[in-house]
């Protein structure tokens, strides 16, 4: 088992939420792929978009509905600093995950996190579990609580 997957499973277990990680037969690297594999709508997929805080140099995580796009200007306002593209090495160093498998939980270090209000419209959403093939289903309110996310609009 990959250490990234183990970290996610440990974080979920420690949260007290009854959530099971599942391995999909196909890739879940994109929101469309994940929706097809999970058998749900694309907006029920939690996309993990990571920016680099230009002032802090740290990763900033924006959890958005699969069909939405993050507006960098709104993201920067929420973060209180300009945001830029996070490269794979920053994402790996701070979250412990590779692009395509960034989970909302189980990071190597605390990561400031925001969540798209659109995700709150669903009973269940699906998020990456640390690999491009592993996901978990969770109630959005539980995801906010265990990820430490702030629910705020940042999509354009």
C-alpha positions in Angstrom: 0.0 0.0 0.0 1.3 3.5 -0.9 2.2 5.7 2.1 0.0 8.4 0.7 -3.0 6.1 0.8 -2.1 4.9 4.3 -1.9 8.6 5.5 -5.4 9.3 4.1 -6.9 6.1 5.7 -5.2 7.0 9.0 -6.6 10.6 8.9 -10.1 9.3 8.1 -10.0 6.8 10.9 -8.7 9.4 13.4 -11.5 11.8 12.3 -14.2 9.5 13.7 -16.2 9.6 10.4 -17.3 6.3 9.1 -15.7 6.5 5.6 -14.3 3.7 3.5 -11.6 4.2 0.8 -12.3 2.4 -2.4 -10.1 1.6 -5.3 -11.7 2.3 -8.7 -11.1 0.0 -11.6 -10.2 3.0 -13.8 -8.4 6.2 -13.2 -9.9 9.0 -11.2 -7.3 11.6 -12.2 -9.8 14.0 -13.7 -13.2 15.0 -12.3 -14.9 13.5 -15.4 -13.0 10.2 -14.9 -13.8 10.2 -11.2 -17.5 10.9 -11.8 -17.7 8.1 -14.4 -16.0 5.6 -12.0 -18.1 6.7 -8.9 -21.4 6.8 -10.9 -22.2 10.3 -9.8 -22.5 13.8 -11.2 -19.3 15.7 -12.0 -20.1 18.4 -9.4 -20.1 15.7 -6.7 -16.4 15.2 -7.3 -14.1 17.2 -5.0 -11.3 18.7 -7.1 -8.2 19.5 -5.1 -6.7 22.6 -6.7 -3.4 23.6 -5.1 -1.9 27.1 -5.5 1.4 28.5 -4.2 1.0 31.4 -1.9 3.4 34.0 -3.4 4.0 35.7 -0.1 4.3 32.6 2.1 5.7 30.2 -0.4 3.3 27.5 0.9 0.6 25.4 -0.7 -3.0 26.6 -0.5 -5.7 24.1 -1.1 -9.0 24.9 -2.8 -11.6 22.1 -2.8 -14.0 22.7 -5.6 -17.0 21.0 -7.3 -15.8 19.0 -10.3 -17.5 21.3 -12.9 -16.3 24.6 -11.4 -13.1 26.5 -12.0 -11.2 28.4 -9.3 -10.9 32.1 -9.9 -7.3 33.0 -8.9 -8.3 36.5 -7.9 -11.0 35.3 -5.6 -8.6 32.7 -4.2 -6.0 35.3 -3.6 -8.5 37.5 -1.7 -9.4 34.6 0.6 -5.8 33.6 1.1 -4.7 37.2 1.8 -1.8 36.9 -0.6 -1.2 36.6 -4.3 -1.4 33.1 -5.6 0.5 31.4 -8.4 0.9 28.0 -9.9 2.1 25.3 -7.5 4.6 22.9 -9.1 4.6 19.2 -8.5 7.5 19.4 -6.1 5.8 21.9 -3.8 2.6 19.9 -3.9 4.5 16.7 -3.0 6.6 18.4 -0.3 3.7 20.0 1.5 0.8 17.6 0.9 2.7 14.3 0.3 0.6 13.6 -2.7 1.2 13.6 -6.5 -1.0 15.7 -8.8 -4.1 13.7 -9.6 -4.3 12.2 -6.1 -4.3 15.2 -3.8 -6.6 14.4 -0.9 -8.3 16.9 1.3 -6.9 15.1 4.4 -3.6 13.3 5.3 -1.2 16.0 4.4 2.5 16.0 5.5 2.0 19.5 7.0 -1.0 21.7 7.8 -2.3 23.2 4.6 -4.7 26.2 4.6 -7.9 24.9 2.9 -11.1 26.4 1.4 -14.2 24.6 0.1 -16.5 25.6 -2.7 -20.1 26.2 -1.4 -21.4 24.2 -4.4 -20.2 21.0 -2.8 -22.6 21.7 0.2 -25.6 21.1 -2.1 -25.0 17.3 -2.1 -25.7 14.6 0.5 -22.4 12.9 -0.6 -19.3 14.0 -2.4 -16.3 12.0 -3.6 -12.7 13.0 -2.9 -9.3 11.7 -3.8 -7.7 9.3 -1.3 -4.0 9.9 -2.1 -3.7 8.1 -5.4 -5.1 8.5 -8.9 -7.3 5.4 -8.3 -8.5 5.7 -4.7 -11.5 7.8 -3.6 -13.8 8.1 -0.7 -17.4 9.2 -0.3 -18.3 11.6 2.5 -21.0 14.1 3.5 -19.8 17.6 2.7 -20.2 18.9 6.2 -18.0 16.1 7.5 -15.4 16.9 4.9 -15.4 20.6 6.0 -14.9 19.5 9.6 -12.1 16.9 9.1 -10.2 19.0 6.5 -10.4 22.3 8.4 -11.7 24.0 5.3 -13.4 27.3 5.2 -16.5 27.3 3.0 -16.3 30.4 0.8 -16.9 31.4 -2.8 -13.8 31.3 -5.0 -15.1 30.1 -8.4 -15.7 32.3 -11.3 
